[in-house]
Amino acid sequence: MARTTQDKRIAFRALHETGCFVIPNPWDVGSALMLQGLGFAALATTSSGLAWSQGKPDGASSREEVLAHLRTMCAETDLPINADFESGYATDAAGVAESVRMAIDTGVAGLSIEDATGDPTNPLRPIEEAVMRLKAARAAVDASGSDVLLVGRAENFIVGRPDLADTLARLKAYAEAGADCLYAPGIRTRDEIAAVVRAVAPKPVNLLIGWPSELTLADVTALGVRRISVGGALARSAWGGFLAAARGIAEGGRFDGLTGTPGGELNAFFRERPAP
């Protein structure tokens, strides 16, 4: 029997209570269903993967496009979906609250709000402004009665401001403002990861591993992280295979790069999958 939206939300919160789980990032229905078939317990959307599939750079998808994507992803998979909701698709806290209400209505089990501005000359919002926006998101979640899990993101390390002390201060403030889970994409070392976990304990931490890493799931679990996402890495991997084959044709007139999963295997998987 397919799970209801509330079932998914309850299951998603339970995943954050103990241990560590991987929450991979599909970019369309097919990739989401394949990850579900591989046995993952939850999924997260990726703003970059979605944008590239639309022929756009990361960050260029509109709120309407993202909401439509979330609605489709939630409807087509039986797994909880955590939304990469960027900075809330709004210029002020009231707008963030409105956007969050719309996202909740799509059926997501969680969503993240980040503190990046999108302006490379001034990439981070002042912490006071970021806190106001997160509090607005918290209020919108609470008013909905949906129990959607709210993730607060400090973007320092991926916007060219790798200041660990400021990152920790931001994450602590976001935890106090009501974030259920904390996330500092771009941290990589064991010391950085451990510092983030300590700073916001007992609240759970999401770790991004979006590049080849020596860290294993067991290593990350031992550091106290509760969940691992991969961001746009799976989408980049798919694009990498596509480009290698296409360049072989375009640049060398060669077709030996046309390898990959047999069509029959893919057809069989999608033909036999149970409806959500």
N, C-alpha and C positions, 0 to 999 in steps of 0.2 A: 504494500500500500504506500502511495506517495505521501511524503511528509508535508504537513501544512507549514505555512510561513512561521507560525509560532513554534511548531516543533523544531524547525531549523534554528530559530533563535535560541531556544532552550539548549539544544545540542551544542551550538556554537559557544555559548557561555561556559558550558561544562568542560569544553576542551581546554579552556584557559585556567582551570582550577589546579591541575597537577600535571607534571611531566612536560614534554615538549613535542609539538607536532609541526609538520611542514604544511604550509598553506600556499601551494603553487599558484601562478598567475596566468590563466588562459586569457586569450584576447578575442575569442569568438565562441560560438556554440560548439563547434566541432572540437576545438581544443579543450573546452570545458568538459565535454562528455568523455573524451579520451582520458582525461585526468581522473574523472569520477570512476571510469572503468578500471583504472590502475589502483584504485583503493584508497585514494586520499579522502580525508574526512571533511575538508572544507576547502574553499577556493577564494582567491582574491582577484579582483579585476586589476588591470594595469593601464594607466592613462597612456603610456607610451605605446604599448601594444595595440590599443584601440586606435590611437591617432595614426600610426603607421598603416594600419589596415584601411584607413580612410584616405590615405595619401596626404597626410598632414604631419607636421612635426609635433612632438610631445607638447602638450599644453594648449593645442589649438582647437581641440574639440569643444563645442558649445555645451552649455548646461543641458539643453534640450537633447542633444545627441547622446550625452552621457546618461541621462535619465532613461532614454529609450533603450540604450545598451544594457543598463542595469535591469530594467524590466524584462528584457528578453532573456538575459542570463539567469535570472531568478526563476523564470517560468520554465526554462528548458532543462534545468538540472535539479536533482533531488538533494543537492548539498547546500549548506549555508554559504552565502556569498558575502565577502567583505568588500565594500566599495572603496576603490582609490578615488576619493572625492576631492582631490587636490586641495585648494584653499577655500573651498565652499562656493565657488562660482558667484562671488558677491563682493562688492566694494566695502561693505560695512557689516557690523554684527547682525543687524536686523535682516539683511539680505542673506547672511549665512544661515540664520534660523529658518528663513523661508525655504532655502535650498535643501536643508536637512529634512524638513517636513516632506518635501517632494521625494527625496531619496528614500525615506522610510516607506513611503507609499509604493515604491517599486518592489518591496519585499526583501530588501537586504537584511542580513543578520548583523552587520557591522559596517562602520564607515570611518574613514580617517579624515582629519582636518589638519593641514600643514600650515606652517608659518612663513612660507616663501612668498615673495611678492611677484615674481616673474620678471622683475627689473634687474638686469645684471649689475647695474651700478649701485643698487641698494637692495640686495637680494633677500633680506630678512625683515619682517615686520618688527617694530619695537615690541618688547616682551609684553608690555601692558596692553597694547592693541591685540596681540595674539591671544592673550588670556581672555579679553572681552569677547573675542570671536568664538573661542572654545566654550566659554560660559553660555553664550547664546545657543550653540549647538547642543550643549548639555540640557538646557532648558527645553529646547524643542523635542529632544528625545524623551525627556521626562513627561512632558505634556502629552505626548502621543500614547503613553502607556505601553509602548512596544517592546521595551527592554532591549533595543538595539545597542550593540556594544560600540562605544565611542573611543576612537584611537587618536591620541594627540601626537603630532609629529614635529620634531625639531630638525630642520633641514640643513643645519650648519655645514655638515660634511659633504653635502652634494651641491652646494651653491658657492663653494670656494671660501667658506669661512670655518675651517676645521678647528674651532676653539672648543676643547672639551669642557672647560669650566662653564662657558656660556651655554653649551648644550645641556649640561646637567642642571643648570639653573632653570633653563626653559622647561625641561621635562618635569622637574619638581613642581614648577608653577602650573603646568598643564595637568599634572596629577591632582593638585589641590583644587584646580578649577573644575574637576569632574571627569577627566579622561579615565576610562576603564583600563586602557592598555597604552603603553608608551613605546615610541618608535623614533630612533635616530638613524635614518638611512645613511650609509656611508662609513660608519664605524667598522673597523676591520680587526684590530688587534684584540687579543684576549684581555689585556688590561683595560682597553676602552669598553669592551663589552661588559666586563665585570663591574666597572665603575657605574655604568648605566643601570645595571641590575640593582646594585646596592642603593643607588640614589633614589629609586622610585619604589623599592620594596615596601609592602608585599605585592604591589600591583604588577601584573605581567608585562613582559617586554617582548616586542617583535624585533627580530634581527633580519636584516636584508643580507642575503648572500647572492649577489647578482653577477658573480665572476668566479673563475676557478679558484677554489680555496682548499687549503689543507684541513680546514675544520670539518669534522664529521657531525652528524646528528648527535652522537654520543658526547662529543666534545662540547657542543653548544648546550646540551642538556646539563652537563656538569657545571657549566658557567651560570646556570640559573635562568636561562632564557626559556620562555614558554612557547614561542612559535617562531618559525622561520619562513620568510617569503623570498621569492626570487625576482620580483619586479618584472622588468621587461626582458629578462634573460632568455626565457623560453621563446619569446617572439623573435629576439635577435638570433637565436639558434636556428629557427625556422627560416628567417631571412638569409642567414648565412648559407644554408644548403641551397636555397633558391638561387642566390646570386652566384654561387660557385658553378652551378650547372648552367645558368643563363649566360654567364661570361664565357664559359667554354664554347658555347655556340656562337655568341656575338663576336668574340675576339679570335677564336681559333678554328671555327667551323667544326668543332668536335662535339660529339654526342655521348661520350663515355661518362659524363657526369650525371646522366639521367638515371640515378640510382634512387633508392628510398624504399619505403614500405610498399609492398605490392598492393595494387588496387583491390584485388580480391580480398585481401585481409582487411583493408579499410571498409570495403562494402559489407563484409560479414559482420564487422563490429557494429557499424551503424544500423544495419538491418535488424540485428538481434537485440539491440539495447532496449531495456524496458522504458516505457513512457514515464516521465516524471509525475 
